[in-house]
Amino acid sequence: MFKNACKRPFALLSRMPAVQCILFAAILTVVGCGASLAPVTGKVTYKGEPVKGGTLLFAPAAGGIPASATVQEDGTYKLKVGTSDGAVIGKNLVSYTAPPGKPSEDPRKEGEKSPYANMIPMGKEIEIKSGKNVIDIMLEPGPPPKKVF
């Protein structure tokens, strides 16, 4: 079993389930998958109307894997970390990315911007608590974009 271990170092791992489990647990610990998650849903609005599209990102203030959600056509969202529902419990920094605008049919002209371009959440820091969280996000215009020359 150990004869070809130097030539094929991972061959040894395939025959040792205990070593595989230990390595997998170590990787999960380093990556931060052991963080406690809580379910988070809500609605994104601008001037009282549902926002149609875009992406929300909840990044743990203390570091860790961020949760994200696609904003649906009715403004609702449901956060996920990878394939798991929820967001990391604790303070999270919230950001919003607008959906792409409508492209121009004329390649020489610029397309339409998304109506939600340059929008930012009113509350940039949100506390996720254990248990179910329903968090509605209101958008407001952000600072004007910097011009690049």
PyRosetta script that sets phi, psi and omega in degrees:
from pyrosetta import init, pose_from_sequence

init()
pose = pose_from_sequence("MFKNACKRPFALLSRMPAVQCILFAAILTVVGCGASLAPVTGKVTYKGEPVKGGTLLFAPAAGGIPASATVQEDGTYKLKVGTSDGAVIGKNLVSYTAPPGKPSEDPRKEGEKSPYANMIPMGKEIEIKSGKNVIDIMLEPGPPPKKVF")
pose.set_psi(1, -38.4)
pose.set_omega(1, -177.2)
pose.set_phi(2, -91.2)
pose.set_psi(2, -6.4)
pose.set_omega(2, -173.9)
pose.set_phi(3, -56.6)
pose.set_psi(3, -43.9)
pose.set_omega(3, -177.4)
pose.set_phi(4, -103.6)
pose.set_psi(4, 16.2)
pose.set_omega(4, -175.6)
pose.set_phi(5, -61.6)
pose.set_psi(5, -35.2)
pose.set_omega(5, 179.8)
pose.set_phi(6, -71.7)
pose.set_psi(6, -34.2)
pose.set_omega(6, -179.9)
pose.set_phi(7, -76.6)
pose.set_psi(7, -35.4)
pose.set_omega(7, -178.8)
pose.set_phi(8, -131.9)
pose.set_psi(8, 82.3)
pose.set_omega(8, -173.6)
pose.set_phi(9, -61.9)
pose.set_psi(9, -30.0)
pose.set_omega(9, -177.9)
pose.set_phi(10, -84.1)
pose.set_psi(10, -12.2)
pose.set_omega(10, 177.1)
pose.set_phi(11, -63.8)
pose.set_psi(11, -35.5)
pose.set_omega(11, 178.7)
pose.set_phi(12, -63.6)
pose.set_psi(12, -39.3)
pose.set_omega(12, -179.3)
pose.set_phi(13, -65.6)
pose.set_psi(13, -35.1)
pose.set_omega(13, -177.7)
pose.set_phi(14, -66.4)
pose.set_psi(14, -17.9)
pose.set_omega(14, -179.2)
pose.set_phi(15, -102.2)
pose.set_psi(15, 2.0)
pose.set_omega(15, -176.7)
pose.set_phi(16, -127.5)
pose.set_psi(16, 85.3)
pose.set_omega(16, -177.7)
pose.set_phi(17, -56.8)
pose.set_psi(17, -34.0)
pose.set_omega(17, -179.7)
pose.set_phi(18, -64.6)
pose.set_psi(18, -40.7)
pose.set_omega(18, 179.1)
pose.set_phi(19, -65.9)
pose.set_psi(19, -39.7)
pose.set_omega(19, 178.4)
pose.set_phi(20, -60.6)
pose.set_psi(20, -45.5)
pose.set_omega(20, -179.5)
pose.set_phi(21, -62.6)
pose.set_psi(21, -41.8)
pose.set_omega(21, 179.9)
pose.set_phi(22, -65.0)
pose.set_psi(22, -44.6)
pose.set_omega(22, 179.0)
pose.set_phi(23, -63.8)
pose.set_psi(23, -42.0)
pose.set_omega(23, 179.5)
pose.set_phi(24, -61.8)
pose.set_psi(24, -44.9)
pose.set_omega(24, 178.4)
pose.set_phi(25, -62.2)
pose.set_psi(25, -40.5)
pose.set_omega(25, 179.2)
pose.set_phi(26, -64.7)
pose.set_psi(26, -41.6)
pose.set_omega(26, 179.2)
pose.set_phi(27, -63.8)
pose.set_psi(27, -44.1)
pose.set_omega(27, 179.2)
pose.set_phi(28, -61.8)
pose.set_psi(28, -38.0)
pose.set_omega(28, 179.3)
pose.set_phi(29, -65.9)
pose.set_psi(29, -43.7)
pose.set_omega(29, -179.1)
pose.set_phi(30, -67.0)
pose.set_psi(30, -42.5)
pose.set_omega(30, -177.8)
pose.set_phi(31, -71.0)
pose.set_psi(31, -28.1)
pose.set_omega(31, 178.2)
pose.set_phi(32, 98.6)
pose.set_psi(32, 17.6)
pose.set_omega(32, -179.5)
pose.set_phi(33, -69.8)
pose.set_psi(33, -11.0)
pose.set_omega(33, -179.8)
pose.set_phi(34, -80.9)
pose.set_psi(34, -1.0)
pose.set_omega(34, -179.1)
pose.set_phi(35, -64.3)
pose.set_psi(35, 144.9)
pose.set_omega(35, 179.8)
pose.set_phi(36, -77.0)
pose.set_psi(36, 131.1)
pose.set_omega(36, 178.9)
pose.set_phi(37, -110.0)
pose.set_psi(37, 151.3)
pose.set_omega(37, 173.6)
pose.set_phi(38, -132.4)
pose.set_psi(38, 142.5)
pose.set_omega(38, -179.7)
pose.set_phi(39, -64.5)
pose.set_psi(39, 137.9)
pose.set_omega(39, 179.5)
pose.set_phi(40, -135.5)
pose.set_psi(40, 124.3)
pose.set_omega(40, 174.3)
pose.set_phi(41, -134.0)
pose.set_psi(41, 169.8)
pose.set_omega(41, 177.6)
pose.set_phi(42, 169.4)
pose.set_psi(42, -164.1)
pose.set_omega(42, -178.4)
pose.set_phi(43, -135.6)
pose.set_psi(43, 140.9)
pose.set_omega(43, 178.1)
pose.set_phi(44, -106.7)
pose.set_psi(44, 128.7)
pose.set_omega(44, -179.1)
pose.set_phi(45, -132.2)
pose.set_psi(45, 157.8)
pose.set_omega(45, 171.3)
pose.set_phi(46, -136.1)
pose.set_psi(46, 122.9)
pose.set_omega(46, -176.6)
pose.set_phi(47, 53.6)
pose.set_psi(47, 38.7)
pose.set_omega(47, 176.2)
pose.set_phi(48, 81.5)
pose.set_psi(48, -5.6)
pose.set_omega(48, -178.9)
pose.set_phi(49, -104.1)
pose.set_psi(49, 145.4)
pose.set_omega(49, 179.3)
pose.set_phi(50, -63.8)
pose.set_psi(50, 138.8)
pose.set_omega(50, 175.8)
pose.set_phi(51, -82.0)
pose.set_psi(51, 133.7)
pose.set_omega(51, -176.7)
pose.set_phi(52, -104.2)
pose.set_psi(52, 89.9)
pose.set_omega(52, 175.6)
pose.set_phi(53, 105.1)
pose.set_psi(53, 173.9)
pose.set_omega(53, -178.6)
pose.set_phi(54, 108.6)
pose.set_psi(54, -176.8)
pose.set_omega(54, -177.4)
pose.set_phi(55, -134.2)
pose.set_psi(55, 136.4)
pose.set_omega(55, 173.0)
pose.set_phi(56, -103.6)
pose.set_psi(56, 144.6)
pose.set_omega(56, 176.5)
pose.set_phi(57, -132.0)
pose.set_psi(57, 125.9)
pose.set_omega(57, 175.7)
pose.set_phi(58, -112.0)
pose.set_psi(58, 108.5)
pose.set_omega(58, -178.2)
pose.set_phi(59, -104.2)
pose.set_psi(59, 122.5)
pose.set_omega(59, 179.1)
pose.set_phi(60, -57.2)
pose.set_psi(60, 128.7)
pose.set_omega(60, -178.2)
pose.set_phi(61, -62.5)
pose.set_psi(61, -31.0)
pose.set_omega(61, -179.4)
pose.set_phi(62, -85.8)
pose.set_psi(62, 3.6)
pose.set_omega(62, -177.6)
pose.set_phi(63, 95.4)
pose.set_psi(63, 157.8)
pose.set_omega(63, -178.8)
pose.set_phi(64, 132.4)
pose.set_psi(64, -174.1)
pose.set_omega(64, -176.3)
pose.set_phi(65, -81.3)
pose.set_psi(65, 126.0)
pose.set_omega(65, 179.9)
pose.set_phi(66, -74.7)
pose.set_psi(66, 155.9)
pose.set_omega(66, 173.7)
pose.set_phi(67, -101.7)
pose.set_psi(67, 149.4)
pose.set_omega(67, 178.9)
pose.set_phi(68, -139.3)
pose.set_psi(68, 162.4)
pose.set_omega(68, 178.3)
pose.set_phi(69, -153.3)
pose.set_psi(69, 145.1)
pose.set_omega(69, 171.1)
pose.set_phi(70, -90.0)
pose.set_psi(70, 129.0)
pose.set_omega(70, 178.3)
pose.set_phi(71, -77.8)
pose.set_psi(71, 125.7)
pose.set_omega(71, -177.8)
pose.set_phi(72, -78.6)
pose.set_psi(72, 171.2)
pose.set_omega(72, -178.5)
pose.set_phi(73, -62.2)
pose.set_psi(73, -23.0)
pose.set_omega(73, 178.1)
pose.set_phi(74, -95.0)
pose.set_psi(74, 7.8)
pose.set_omega(74, 177.4)
pose.set_phi(75, 89.0)
pose.set_psi(75, -7.0)
pose.set_omega(75, -177.4)
pose.set_phi(76, -79.5)
pose.set_psi(76, 157.9)
pose.set_omega(76, 176.9)
pose.set_phi(77, -147.8)
pose.set_psi(77, 160.3)
pose.set_omega(77, 175.9)
pose.set_phi(78, -142.8)
pose.set_psi(78, 116.2)
pose.set_omega(78, -175.8)
pose.set_phi(79, -74.2)
pose.set_psi(79, 147.5)
pose.set_omega(79, 176.3)
pose.set_phi(80, -139.9)
pose.set_psi(80, 147.7)
pose.set_omega(80, 169.3)
pose.set_phi(81, -114.0)
pose.set_psi(81, 106.4)
pose.set_omega(81, -173.3)
pose.set_phi(82, 64.0)
pose.set_psi(82, -120.1)
pose.set_omega(82, 178.6)
pose.set_phi(83, -101.9)
pose.set_psi(83, 1.3)
pose.set_omega(83, -178.6)
pose.set_phi(84, -95.2)
pose.set_psi(84, 134.5)
pose.set_omega(84, 177.2)
pose.set_phi(85, -69.4)
pose.set_psi(85, 139.3)
pose.set_omega(85, 173.2)
pose.set_phi(86, 118.7)
pose.set_psi(86, -175.3)
pose.set_omega(86, 177.8)
pose.set_phi(87, -138.6)
pose.set_psi(87, 161.2)
pose.set_omega(87, -179.6)
pose.set_phi(88, -66.6)
pose.set_psi(88, 132.2)
pose.set_omega(88, 179.1)
pose.set_phi(89, -66.1)
pose.set_psi(89, 137.2)
pose.set_omega(89, -179.3)
pose.set_phi(90, 122.2)
pose.set_psi(90, -168.6)
pose.set_omega(90, -179.6)
pose.set_phi(91, -72.6)
pose.set_psi(91, 134.8)
pose.set_omega(91, 178.9)
pose.set_phi(92, -129.6)
pose.set_psi(92, 140.8)
pose.set_omega(92, 174.8)
pose.set_phi(93, -92.9)
pose.set_psi(93, 127.6)
pose.set_omega(93, -173.3)
pose.set_phi(94, -104.7)
pose.set_psi(94, 135.9)
pose.set_omega(94, 174.0)
pose.set_phi(95, -136.6)
pose.set_psi(95, 158.8)
pose.set_omega(95, -178.6)
pose.set_phi(96, -130.9)
pose.set_psi(96, 136.6)
pose.set_omega(96, 174.5)
pose.set_phi(97, -118.0)
pose.set_psi(97, 125.0)
pose.set_omega(97, -177.7)
pose.set_phi(98, -70.8)
pose.set_psi(98, 153.6)
pose.set_omega(98, 174.7)
pose.set_phi(99, -69.3)
pose.set_psi(99, 160.6)
pose.set_omega(99, 179.1)
pose.set_phi(100, -65.2)
pose.set_psi(100, 152.2)
pose.set_omega(100, 177.8)
pose.set_phi(101, -80.6)
pose.set_psi(101, -174.4)
pose.set_omega(101, -179.3)
pose.set_phi(102, -85.7)
pose.set_psi(102, 123.8)
pose.set_omega(102, -179.8)
pose.set_phi(103, -69.7)
pose.set_psi(103, 154.2)
pose.set_omega(103, 178.2)
pose.set_phi(104, -80.3)
pose.set_psi(104, 144.4)
pose.set_omega(104, 175.7)
pose.set_phi(105, -75.8)
pose.set_psi(105, -23.5)
pose.set_omega(105, 177.3)
pose.set_phi(106, -94.8)
pose.set_psi(106, 115.1)
pose.set_omega(106, -177.4)
pose.set_phi(107, -62.1)
pose.set_psi(107, -15.8)
pose.set_omega(107, 179.6)
pose.set_phi(108, -85.7)
pose.set_psi(108, -11.3)
pose.set_omega(108, -178.0)
pose.set_phi(109, -110.9)
pose.set_psi(109, 151.9)
pose.set_omega(109, 177.1)
pose.set_phi(110, -77.9)
pose.set_psi(110, 141.6)
pose.set_omega(110, 178.4)
pose.set_phi(111, -75.2)
pose.set_psi(111, 178.4)
pose.set_omega(111, 178.2)
pose.set_phi(112, -75.5)
pose.set_psi(112, 139.7)
pose.set_omega(112, 174.8)
pose.set_phi(113, -78.6)
pose.set_psi(113, 155.2)
pose.set_omega(113, 174.1)
pose.set_phi(114, -62.7)
pose.set_psi(114, 142.4)
pose.set_omega(114, 177.1)
pose.set_phi(115, -63.5)
pose.set_psi(115, -14.0)
pose.set_omega(115, -179.1)
pose.set_phi(116, -106.4)
pose.set_psi(116, 10.4)
pose.set_omega(116, 178.5)
pose.set_phi(117, -60.5)
pose.set_psi(117, 139.3)
pose.set_omega(117, 178.3)
pose.set_phi(118, 67.5)
pose.set_psi(118, 21.7)
pose.set_omega(118, 175.9)
pose.set_phi(119, -90.9)
pose.set_psi(119, 145.8)
pose.set_omega(119, 178.6)
pose.set_phi(120, -132.9)
pose.set_psi(120, 152.9)
pose.set_omega(120, 176.7)
pose.set_phi(121, -66.9)
pose.set_psi(121, 141.9)
pose.set_omega(121, 177.9)
pose.set_phi(122, -63.7)
pose.set_psi(122, -44.5)
pose.set_omega(122, 176.9)
pose.set_phi(123, -100.8)
pose.set_psi(123, 110.8)
pose.set_omega(123, -174.9)
pose.set_phi(124, -85.4)
pose.set_psi(124, -17.0)
pose.set_omega(124, 178.8)
pose.set_phi(125, -123.3)
pose.set_psi(125, 124.8)
pose.set_omega(125, -176.3)
pose.set_phi(126, -129.1)
pose.set_psi(126, 139.5)
pose.set_omega(126, 179.3)
pose.set_phi(127, -93.2)
pose.set_psi(127, 120.9)
pose.set_omega(127, 174.2)
pose.set_phi(128, -94.0)
pose.set_psi(128, 126.1)
pose.set_omega(128, -179.1)
pose.set_phi(129, -106.3)
pose.set_psi(129, 160.5)
pose.set_omega(129, 177.4)
pose.set_phi(130, -67.0)
pose.set_psi(130, 148.7)
pose.set_omega(130, -173.9)
pose.set_phi(131, 93.6)
pose.set_psi(131, -176.2)
pose.set_omega(131, -176.9)
pose.set_phi(132, -72.4)
pose.set_psi(132, 133.6)
pose.set_omega(132, 178.5)
pose.set_phi(133, -119.2)
pose.set_psi(133, 125.9)
pose.set_omega(133, 172.2)
pose.set_phi(134, -113.2)
pose.set_psi(134, 109.8)
pose.set_omega(134, -174.2)
pose.set_phi(135, -124.8)
pose.set_psi(135, 112.6)
pose.set_omega(135, 176.4)
pose.set_phi(136, -88.8)
pose.set_psi(136, 137.3)
pose.set_omega(136, -177.3)
pose.set_phi(137, -113.5)
pose.set_psi(137, 126.3)
pose.set_omega(137, 174.4)
pose.set_phi(138, -104.8)
pose.set_psi(138, 132.2)
pose.set_omega(138, 179.0)
pose.set_phi(139, -96.0)
pose.set_psi(139, 153.1)
pose.set_omega(139, 175.0)
pose.set_phi(140, -141.2)
pose.set_psi(140, 158.5)
pose.set_omega(140, 178.1)
pose.set_phi(141, -62.5)
pose.set_psi(141, 136.9)
pose.set_omega(141, 177.2)
pose.set_phi(142, -88.0)
pose.set_psi(142, -179.3)
pose.set_omega(142, 176.9)
pose.set_phi(143, -64.3)
pose.set_psi(143, 153.1)
pose.set_omega(143, -179.8)
pose.set_phi(144, -59.4)
pose.set_psi(144, 142.0)
pose.set_omega(144, 179.4)
pose.set_phi(145, -64.4)
pose.set_psi(145, 146.8)
pose.set_omega(145, 178.7)
pose.set_phi(146, -75.4)
pose.set_psi(146, 138.0)
pose.set_omega(146, 178.6)
pose.set_phi(147, -84.0)
pose.set_psi(147, 135.7)
pose.set_omega(147, 177.8)
pose.set_phi(148, -106.8)
pose.set_psi(148, 125.9)
pose.set_omega(148, -177.3)
pose.set_phi(149, -98.7)
pose.dump_pdb("model.pdb")
